[in-house]
């Protein structure tokens, strides 16, 4: 009890440090729990999407178990009863998911039936039917004629119902009795089956009808009780086939359930065979589970790798706080140790403190983690959170285990130094104070140099991999992001930060030596203080370098991924909406005449060749047979284009023709090319251009098309390859007719065109149509904000304009933004950026608060020696500038340097060889402005704390006997 009182008193005396440590623990728990929560929610979304995609046919959660007799082997009825009971009662408990359908079907071998009364039913018709019993049939169908079957046979006649379509197809009637021979029945007398009614399914798309409708048309359905008692037991007819079908609802599946569920399904075959031979699982959702498992594992690995630097930063913040707290209490620890306190007692005090803070963090952290997981799910870009359908997030056991692991790691990081301090006596503590200028372990062991070597090796591997992609043209999923592209840069920020801290004291000593005779007293004192106790500033400087460097890199990475992927889609489409109307094609050939005597002039040759519909037409000439002569020429009737301009929600429209043709220069064929015919004024209003790709504004190239009717714009790569210059003539075949153009300009890229795959040729559409036939073109549309495509299609249909195809770039962008991995990447990077900002702000303020508090005696002595309050204030401001200011500048600089070095490797997630438009690293001014605001707040807060301490400083209180607190 006394230990608890002492513990609470200690925590109260250092309440600000305790609260800051608690905040760090809560942040660590929240971060680590949010990832499995989001992964579970994303898995549920993927499952829901899979269920929607598989709404035709079998359910995504389908399990089909089948018994099929082999040869003349009879099914063991006791085994059948056991396996049926297990499947009906135990299997749903093992799977532990609700099911939307359960169907059990028993059937004997099908036979060719014959009518008992051949005078009423046509005996010559072949009828192959199967007698079966199926559970729940009466609930799923409605009786259309007759009545339901009786539960037991009457007078040895089995009553059965059939599908109403089967009645017509097999020429069956209500009341007909048929002889059903038992094939392979070893002398068993044939059954008599009477048709008592017909039915039709209430809902043919219901999961109950997993076997489809076709099989129902050759089936007699009798009662289950009668099938078991009469057919199987009384008549001892061997069971031919038994099916058990479940449609499980997997929408609430969790990541932690995947492995155990897969194991149960894989063992199901063994369990079933032991109960009844020849029983096996025919269909299961094991492949779906494996797919979900891979996706979930990849997503968790990706997110944890992205979050690892931020989590490590939070742990470092916790350790820094713990060390500050221990440093302030080290004298107390040494005194307790010297006055008889055991090492175990001291360790228990700090362990209990850690356990208390950890317990509070485990209560608050998962709640904050739940909110963070929701935020990740609503992320559509960096620092962009939209109001859309939320990811179904819940607190799972797995998430809590991750939170416990985070608390344990944080406790170890804070308790281990306490163990070291607890073993020190007051004498060893004073000895260490006398050697306070000793280098930290990472400088003694050259850890920073080792880390720089590792980073260099990682850079080499990335560069080598990118060269491989460039040479081979290999591709990977465009939404995949290599997690190491966030881990290695974080390591580089730490390594470069440590390296600059190594040379920091040398810079201070050099500045002190250089200006010790010239510098004012405050500056000299500042440099002396920093050079003598530079290691005391390392934790703060490293924290600022790490947080700001990671903030810059994460912001740039997110902006780079977002903008490049968006621009890739915009370039591929070229505009908002691409629509092609239905064009009517007609033959240009003259219609055939009905007068046979006018074909003698040779007219029959052409007309007969046109299709051979009138072979007798060529009375005096050569009648054309089928397929002779050239194919008929077709002419397209253009739908009215102006209608598109008047559509609601459309801002601008343009005609865009794309047609492949053979390219000829100076009589030499250069292969196939894509001719794009445009109206330059309209095209300028609808097309998406990335202006930095061109030497001049793209409109200038379009103006050249307007000045010269025959003008054509060609790719720069094509022109360089074939040494083509402006003014050269090029011939391109359009509908098998060569059309001549004059090169007016070369451009590296053009919207929707990929010059490395097919060279493009941009020409005037009206000139192309003047030289050749009018062929179908696309309509490119620039839409107003929020305008929908569906009303446009309806409006066109109302004007009798059919639509052949529609492509909407906005739908593609929305689909891309809803991808779980993409949302996870942007969510983690956004939250990591915010946490970096928050940690740097809190860490900076707390560090300077306790640093200033611990140096009250030093300030008092300086004031007593004659240093004015203004000089003391200036000295401390310079101290902040040389430490925090330098660390902030290094953090921003290292962050940008790392971005320029590593972010270009993000394009290895796509096809580097055909990366169009070219990849670029993005720095958004908004992100750096937010960091500058935080830095300004930090510096102003530090200066405010400094002024407050100097103002409250009383020399007669500070200069006193005793030691610093």
SVG drawing of the C-alpha trace seen along z (x, -y; Angstrom):
<svg xmlns="http://www.w3.org/2000/svg" viewBox="-57 -43 97 104">
<polyline fill="none" stroke="black" stroke-width="0.4" points="0.0,0.0 2.9,-2.3 4.4,-1.6 1.1,-2.6 1.0,-5.8 4.5,-6.6 3.8,-5.7 0.7,-8.0 2.7,-10.8 5.5,-10.4 3.1,-10.3 1.4,-13.5 4.7,-15.3 5.6,-14.5 2.1,-14.7 2.9,-16.4 5.4,-13.8 3.1,-11.1 0.2,-12.5 2.5,-12.9 3.7,-9.3 0.0,-8.2 -0.8,-10.1 2.0,-8.3 0.8,-4.9 -2.7,-5.7 -1.5,-6.8 0.6,-3.6 -2.3,-1.4 -4.7,-3.3 -2.3,-3.0 -1.7,0.7 -5.3,1.6 -6.7,-0.5 -4.9,1.6 -6.4,5.0 -9.8,3.2 -9.5,1.6 -8.3,4.9 -11.3,6.8 -13.6,4.1 -12.0,4.1 -12.3,7.9 -16.0,7.6 -16.3,5.1 -14.4,7.5 -16.6,10.3 -19.7,8.3 -18.4,7.3 -17.6,11.0 -21.1,12.0 -22.6,9.3 -20.4,10.5 -21.4,14.1 -25.1,13.5 -25.6,15.7 -25.3,19.4 -23.9,20.8 -23.6,18.6 -20.1,17.4 -20.4,19.3 -21.6,22.5 -20.9,26.0 -22.1,28.9 -21.7,32.4 -22.4,35.4 -22.9,39.1 -22.8,41.2 -23.1,44.9 -20.4,46.7 -21.5,49.7 -24.0,51.9 -22.8,51.0 -25.7,50.1 -25.6,47.2 -25.5,48.1 -28.7,46.6 -27.3,46.2 -24.3,44.4 -26.7,42.3 -28.6,41.3 -25.4,40.4 -23.9,38.3 -27.3,36.6 -27.5,35.7 -24.0,34.4 -24.5,32.3 -27.8,30.9 -26.9,30.2 -23.1,30.3 -21.8,28.7 -23.5,25.3 -22.2,25.1 -18.6,25.9 -18.9,23.3 -20.4,20.8 -22.0,18.6 -25.7,18.2 -26.9,19.7 -29.4,18.5 -30.4,21.9 -30.2,25.6 -31.2,28.2 -31.1,32.0 -31.9,34.2 -32.2,38.0 -32.7,39.8 -32.5,43.3 -31.2,44.1 -33.2,42.6 -35.2,44.9 -37.2,44.8 -40.8,44.9 -43.8,46.4 -47.5,45.6 -49.6,48.2 -52.6,47.5 -51.3,47.2 -54.7,46.2 -54.6,42.9 -50.9,42.0 -48.8,42.2 -46.5,45.2 -44.2,44.4 -42.7,41.3 -39.4,41.7 -39.6,40.4 -36.5,40.5 -37.3,39.5 -35.7,39.6 -37.5,40.2 -36.3,38.0 -37.2,36.3 -36.2,32.8 -36.7,30.9 -38.6,27.6 -40.1,28.1 -43.6,27.0 -42.3,23.7 -40.4,22.8 -43.1,23.6 -46.7,22.9 -49.0,25.7 -50.5,24.8 -52.6,28.0 -53.8,31.0 -52.8,31.6 -49.7,32.4 -48.4,36.0 -49.3,38.0 -46.7,38.8 -46.9,42.5 -47.7,44.6 -51.3,45.6 -52.0,49.2 -48.4,49.5 -48.5,46.4 -46.1,43.5 -47.7,40.0 -45.4,37.4 -45.5,33.8 -43.6,32.5 -42.6,29.1 -45.3,27.7 -42.9,27.4 -42.1,31.1 -45.8,31.9 -45.7,30.3 -42.3,31.5 -42.8,35.2 -46.5,35.3 -47.6,36.1 -51.0,35.5 -52.5,35.2 -53.6,38.7 -51.4,40.7 -49.6,43.7 -46.2,44.8 -44.1,47.9 -40.7,47.0 -38.2,49.9 -35.4,50.2 -32.2,50.5 -29.6,52.6 -32.1,53.4 -31.3,57.2 -34.9,58.3 -36.7,55.5 -40.2,55.0 -40.8,51.8 -42.4,48.9 -45.6,47.3 -45.6,43.5 -48.7,41.4 -48.6,37.7 -50.8,35.8 -49.9,32.2 -47.7,29.7 -45.8,26.7 -43.7,23.8 -41.0,22.1 -42.0,18.9 -38.6,17.4 -36.3,19.1 -33.3,17.0 -33.6,18.1 -30.5,19.9 -32.7,22.9 -32.5,23.7 -28.8,24.2 -29.1,27.0 -30.9,24.9 -34.2,25.4 -33.3,27.9 -32.8,30.8 -36.3,30.3 -37.9,31.1 -37.0,34.8 -37.8,35.3 -40.6,36.9 -40.8,35.3 -42.2,37.4 -42.4,37.0 -39.2,37.4 -40.9,39.6 -42.2,41.9 -38.8,42.0 -37.0,43.1 -39.6,45.5 -41.0,47.1 -38.3,46.7 -35.1,47.2 -36.2,49.3 -39.3,51.3 -38.4,51.8 -34.6,51.8 -33.9,49.8 -30.3,48.6 -29.8,44.9 -28.1,43.5 -27.4,39.9 -27.6,37.7 -26.8,34.0 -26.6,31.6 -26.3,28.0 -25.6,24.9 -25.4,21.3 -23.5,19.6 -23.6,15.9 -20.0,14.8 -20.5,11.1 -19.5,10.9 -16.3,12.9 -13.2,11.7 -9.6,12.1 -9.0,14.2 -11.5,16.7 -10.0,17.5 -7.4,20.0 -9.6,22.0 -12.5,22.1 -10.2,23.3 -8.9,26.1 -12.4,27.2 -13.4,27.3 -10.3,29.2 -11.0,31.9 -14.6,32.2 -13.9,34.8 -12.3,37.1 -15.1,36.8 -17.8,37.4 -16.1,40.5 -15.7,42.0 -19.4,41.8 -20.5,42.9 -18.3,44.2 -18.4,42.4 -19.4,39.1 -17.3,36.1 -17.3,32.3 -18.0,31.5 -18.0,27.7 -16.7,25.5 -15.6,21.9 -12.0,22.9 -10.7,21.0 -12.6,17.9 -11.2,18.2 -7.7,18.5 -8.2,15.5 -9.5,13.5 -6.6,14.7 -4.0,13.6 -5.7,10.2 -6.1,9.7 -2.4,10.7 -1.2,8.4 -3.2,5.5 -2.1,5.9 1.5,6.3 1.3,3.2 -0.4,1.1 1.8,2.2 4.9,1.5 3.5,-1.9 2.7,-2.5 5.9,-1.0 7.9,-4.3 5.1,-6.2 4.7,-3.6 8.5,-3.6 8.4,-7.4 5.6,-7.2 7.7,-4.6 10.7,-6.8 8.6,-9.7 7.5,-7.4 11.1,-6.5 12.2,-10.1 9.5,-11.1 10.4,-8.2 14.1,-9.2 13.2,-12.8 11.1,-11.6 13.9,-9.2 16.6,-11.9 14.5,-14.2 14.1,-11.4 17.5,-9.9 18.7,-11.6 15.7,-10.3 16.3,-6.8 19.9,-6.9 19.0,-8.2 16.4,-5.5 18.9,-2.9 21.6,-4.3 19.2,-4.3 18.2,-0.7 15.7,-0.5 16.0,2.7 16.4,2.8 13.2,4.9 11.2,2.3 12.3,-0.5 11.7,1.7 8.2,2.6 7.3,-1.1 8.1,-1.8 6.5,1.4 3.3,0.7 3.3,-2.8 3.7,-1.3 0.9,1.3 -1.5,-1.4 -0.8,-3.6 -1.0,-0.6 -4.4,0.4 -5.7,-3.1 -4.2,-3.0 -5.9,0.3 -9.3,-1.2 -9.0,-4.4 -6.6,-3.3 -9.0,-0.8 -11.8,-3.4 -9.4,-5.9 -8.2,-3.1 -11.8,-2.4 -12.2,-6.1 -8.9,-6.0 -10.0,-2.8 -13.2,-4.6 -11.1,-7.6 -8.8,-5.3 -11.9,-3.8 -13.3,-7.2 -10.0,-8.4 -10.1,-9.1 -6.8,-10.9 -4.1,-12.4 -5.7,-14.4 -9.0,-14.0 -11.8,-12.3 -15.2,-11.9 -18.6,-11.1 -19.3,-7.8 -20.5,-4.3 -18.4,-3.5 -16.2,-0.4 -17.8,2.0 -15.3,1.7 -15.4,3.6 -13.1,4.3 -11.7,7.9 -9.6,10.1 -6.8,9.8 -6.9,6.0 -6.7,6.1 -3.8,8.5 -1.9,6.0 -2.7,3.3 -1.4,5.4 1.8,6.1 2.2,2.3 1.8,1.7 4.3,4.4 6.9,3.0 6.4,-0.5 6.7,0.8 9.9,2.6 11.3,-0.6 10.5,-2.6 11.1,-0.1 14.5,1.2 16.2,-2.2 14.6,-2.3 16.2,1.1 19.6,-0.3 19.0,-3.4 17.8,-1.3 21.0,0.6 23.0,-2.6 24.0,-4.1 24.5,-7.8 28.2,-7.4 27.9,-5.8 25.3,-8.5 27.7,-11.3 30.5,-9.6 28.3,-9.4 27.4,-13.1 31.1,-13.9 31.4,-12.0 28.3,-13.5 30.2,-14.3 30.5,-10.6 29.3,-9.8 26.0,-7.9 26.2,-4.2 25.1,-4.7 28.1,-7.0 30.5,-4.7 29.3,-1.7 28.9,-3.8 25.3,-2.8 24.6,-5.8 27.2,-4.7 25.9,-1.2 22.4,-2.4 23.6,-4.7 25.2,-1.6 21.9,0.3 20.0,-2.6 22.5,-2.7 22.1,1.0 18.3,0.6 18.6,-2.3 20.8,-0.1 18.2,2.8 15.4,0.4 17.4,-1.1 18.3,2.3 14.7,3.5 13.5,0.4 16.1,1.1 14.8,4.6 11.3,3.3 12.4,0.9 14.3,3.5 11.7,6.3 8.4,4.3 7.2,6.5 4.1,5.2 2.4,5.6 -0.9,4.4 -1.1,0.6 -2.6,0.2 0.1,2.2 2.7,0.3 6.0,1.9 6.0,1.5 9.8,1.2 9.4,-2.1 8.2,-3.5 10.4,-1.5 13.8,-2.2 13.2,-5.9 12.2,-6.1 15.5,-4.3 17.3,-6.8 15.8,-9.7 16.9,-8.2 20.4,-7.4 21.0,-10.9 19.6,-12.5 22.0,-10.5 24.9,-11.3 24.2,-15.0 24.0,-14.8 27.5,-13.2 29.0,-16.2 26.8,-18.7 29.3,-19.1 32.2,-19.6 30.2,-22.5 29.7,-24.0 33.3,-23.8 34.4,-25.2 32.0,-28.1 33.2,-28.6 36.9,-28.6 36.2,-30.8 34.5,-33.6 35.4,-33.3 37.2,-36.6 34.6,-38.4 31.2,-36.9 29.1,-38.7 28.8,-37.1 25.3,-35.5 26.4,-33.9 29.7,-32.6 27.9,-31.2 25.3,-29.5 28.0,-27.9 29.9,-26.8 26.8,-25.4 25.8,-23.5 29.3,-22.1 29.7,-20.9 26.3,-19.2 25.3,-18.5 24.3,-15.0 21.5,-16.3 19.9,-17.9 20.1,-14.7 16.7,-13.2 14.8,-16.4 16.7,-17.0 16.3,-13.4 12.6,-13.5 12.1,-16.7 14.2,-15.3 12.3,-12.1 8.8,-13.6 9.3,-16.4 11.2,-14.2 8.6,-11.5 5.9,-14.1 7.4,-15.6 8.1,-12.1 4.6,-10.7 2.9,-13.8 4.9,-13.8 4.5,-10.0 0.7,-10.3 0.4,-13.2 2.7,-11.5 0.7,-8.2 -2.6,-10.1 -1.7,-12.5 0.2,-10.1 -2.5,-7.4 -5.2,-10.0 -3.3,-11.5 -2.7,-8.1 -6.5,-7.5 -7.3,-11.0 -4.7,-10.6 -6.0,-7.2 -9.5,-8.6 -8.5,-12.1 -11.8,-13.7 -14.7,-13.2 -17.1,-11.1 -16.5,-9.3 -19.7,-8.3 -20.3,-6.7 -23.8,-6.8 -25.2,-4.0 -24.5,-4.7 -26.7,-3.2 -24.8,-1.5 -26.3,-1.2 -24.9,0.3 -23.8,-2.1 -24.7,0.5 -27.7,-0.1 -30.8,2.0 -31.4,5.0 -34.1,4.6 -36.9,7.1 -36.8,7.1 -34.8,10.2 -34.3,8.9 -32.1,6.0 -29.4,8.1 -28.0,9.0 -25.9,5.8 -23.6,7.3 -25.4,5.8 -25.8,9.2 -22.1,9.5 -22.0,6.8 -25.3,7.3 -24.9,11.1 -21.6,10.6 -23.2,8.3 -24.9,11.2 -26.2,13.6 -29.8,12.9 -30.9,12.7 -28.9,15.3 -31.2,15.2 -30.7,11.5 -27.8,11.8 -29.8,13.2 -27.3,11.9 -24.3,11.3 -22.5,13.4 -24.7,14.0 -22.8,13.4 -22.7,16.4 -22.7,16.0 -19.5,14.4 -18.1,13.2 -16.8,9.7 -15.7,7.1 -17.5,6.8 -20.3,4.3 -19.3,0.8 -21.1,-0.6 -22.0,-4.1 -22.6,-5.3 -25.4,-7.7 -24.2,-10.2 -26.5,-10.9 -27.1,-14.6 -24.1,-15.9 -25.6,-19.2 -28.0,-17.3 -25.0,-16.5 -24.2,-20.2 -27.7,-20.9 -27.7,-18.1 -28.3,-19.0 -25.1,-18.8 -22.7,-18.9 -20.3,-21.8 -18.5,-21.2 -18.4,-18.4 -16.1,-17.5 -16.0,-15.0 -13.0,-12.7 -12.2,-10.1 -9.7,-7.3 -8.8,-5.1 -5.8,-2.9 -4.0,-3.3 -0.8,-2.5 1.8,-5.3 3.9,-6.0 6.8,-8.5 8.6,-9.1 7.2,-5.9 8.4,-3.8 5.8,-2.2 6.5,-2.8 3.8,-0.5 0.5,-1.1 -0.4,-4.4 -3.4,-5.8 -5.0,-8.7 -7.0,-11.0 -9.2,-13.5 -10.4,-16.4 -12.0,-19.8 -9.2,-21.9 -11.5,-24.5 -13.8,-22.0 -11.0,-19.6 -9.3,-22.4 -12.4,-22.7 -12.9,-19.0 -9.4,-17.4 -7.3,-16.9 -3.7,-18.1 -0.8,-18.0 0.9,-21.2 4.4,-20.4 4.7,-17.7 4.9,-20.2 7.5,-22.8 4.7,-25.4 1.0,-25.5 -1.0,-22.7 -3.3,-25.3 -0.5,-26.5 -0.3,-23.1 -4.0,-23.1 -3.7,-26.6 -1.3,-25.1 -4.0,-22.6 -6.4,-25.5 -3.9,-27.4 -3.2,-24.6 -5.9,-22.2 -3.5,-19.4 -1.6,-19.8 -0.7,-16.8 1.0,-16.5 3.1,-13.5 5.0,-11.9 8.4,-13.2 9.8,-9.7 8.4,-8.7 9.9,-11.8 13.3,-11.2 13.3,-7.5 12.5,-8.2 14.2,-11.6 11.0,-13.4 10.9,-17.2 8.3,-19.9 7.2,-20.4 7.6,-16.8 4.8,-15.0 3.2,-11.9 0.6,-9.7 -1.9,-7.8 -4.5,-5.4 -8.1,-6.2 -10.7,-3.5 -8.1,-2.1 -7.7,-5.5 -4.3,-7.3 -4.6,-10.8 -1.6,-13.2 -0.7,-15.4 2.0,-18.0 3.9,-17.7 3.6,-21.0 4.8,-20.0 5.9,-17.1 4.7,-16.4 5.9,-13.8 2.3,-12.8 -1.3,-13.4 -4.4,-12.6 -5.4,-8.9 -2.5,-8.1 0.5,-5.9 3.3,-6.6 5.5,-3.7 2.7,-1.3 1.2,-2.9 2.3,-6.2 -0.4,-8.8 -1.2,-11.4 -3.4,-14.4 -5.2,-15.9 -8.2,-18.0 -11.4,-15.9 -13.1,-17.9 -10.1,-17.4 -10.1,-13.7 -13.8,-13.5 -13.2,-15.5 -10.6,-13.1 -12.5,-9.9 -15.8,-8.5 -17.5,-9.6 -16.9,-6.9 -18.1,-6.7 -16.4,-8.9 -16.6,-9.3 -18.1,-12.2 -15.8,-13.6 -17.7,-15.4 -16.6,-17.9 -19.2,-17.5 -20.4,-20.1 -19.7,-19.4 -22.0,-16.7 -23.6,-15.9 -24.7,-12.3 -24.5,-10.2 -27.8,-8.3 -30.0,-11.4 -28.0,-12.1 -28.5,-8.6 -32.3,-8.9 -32.4,-12.3 -30.7,-10.9 -33.0,-7.8 -36.0,-10.2 -34.5,-11.8 -34.1,-8.3 -30.3,-8.3 -29.0,-5.0 -25.8,-4.7 -23.3,-2.0 -20.8,-2.6 -20.2,-4.9 -17.0,-5.4 -16.9,-7.7 -13.6,-8.6 -15.2,-9.7 -16.5,-6.2 -13.0,-4.8 -11.6,-7.3 -14.3,-6.5 -13.6,-2.8 -9.9,-3.4 -10.4,-5.5 -12.6,-2.8 -9.9,-0.2 -9.2,1.1 -5.4,1.0 -5.5,-2.6 -7.8,-3.8 -5.5,-2.1 -2.4,-3.7 -3.8,-7.2 -5.5,-6.8 -2.3,-5.5 -0.2,-8.2 -2.7,-10.9 -3.0,-9.8 0.8,-9.3 1.3,-12.9 -1.1,-14.2 0.5,-12.1 4.0,-13.3 2.8,-16.9 1.2,-16.3 4.2,-14.3 6.7,-16.9 4.6,-19.7 4.1,-18.0 7.6,-16.6 9.1,-20.0 7.0,-21.8 7.6,-19.2 11.3,-19.0 11.9,-22.7 9.5,-23.0 11.5,-20.5 14.9,-21.6 14.2,-25.2 12.9,-24.0 16.0,-21.9 18.3,-24.9 16.9,-27.4 20.1,-27.5 22.3,-27.9 20.2,-30.9 20.3,-32.4 24.1,-32.2 24.3,-33.8 22.1,-36.6 24.1,-37.0 27.3,-37.2 25.9,-40.3 24.1,-38.9 21.1,-41.0 17.6,-39.6 17.8,-40.5 21.1,-38.8 19.9,-35.7 16.8,-35.7 18.8,-36.1 21.2,-33.3 18.3,-30.9 16.7,-32.0 19.9,-31.3 20.1,-27.9 16.7,-27.1 17.7,-28.3 20.9,-26.2 19.2,-23.1 15.5,-23.0 15.9,-25.3 18.8,-23.2 16.8,-20.0 13.7,-21.5 15.8,-22.6 17.4,-19.1 14.0,-17.4 12.6,-19.3 15.7,-19.0 16.2,-15.3 12.5,-14.7 12.7,-16.4 16.0,-14.7 14.6,-11.3 11.5,-12.0 13.5,-12.9 15.7,-9.8 13.1,-7.1 9.7,-8.3 10.6,-7.7 10.8,-4.0 7.0,-4.0 6.5,-3.7 7.9,-0.2 4.4,0.8 3.4,0.0 4.8,0.6 7.9,-1.6 8.5,-1.1 5.1,-2.6 4.6,-5.0 2.4,-7.6 2.3,-10.4 5.8,-10.4 6.1,-9.9 6.8,-13.0 7.4,-13.6 4.9,-16.0 5.3,-18.4 2.1,-20.2 2.5,-23.7 -0.5,-23.0 1.3,-20.3 4.5,-22.3 2.4,-25.3 0.7,-23.2 4.2,-22.1 5.4,-25.7 2.4,-26.6 3.1,-23.9 6.8,-24.9 5.8,-28.5 3.5,-27.4 6.3,-25.3 8.9,-28.0 6.5,-30.6 5.5,-28.3 9.1,-27.6 9.9,-31.3 6.8,-31.9 8.0,-29.3 11.4,-30.9 10.1,-34.4 7.9,-33.1 10.8,-31.4 13.1,-34.4 10.3,-36.7 9.6,-34.5 13.3,-34.0 14.4,-35.4 18.2,-35.5 18.0,-35.2 15.8,-32.1 17.8,-30.4 21.3,-31.0 21.1,-28.9 23.0,-26.1 22.1,-22.6 21.7,-20.9 19.5,-21.4 16.1,-19.7"/>
</svg>
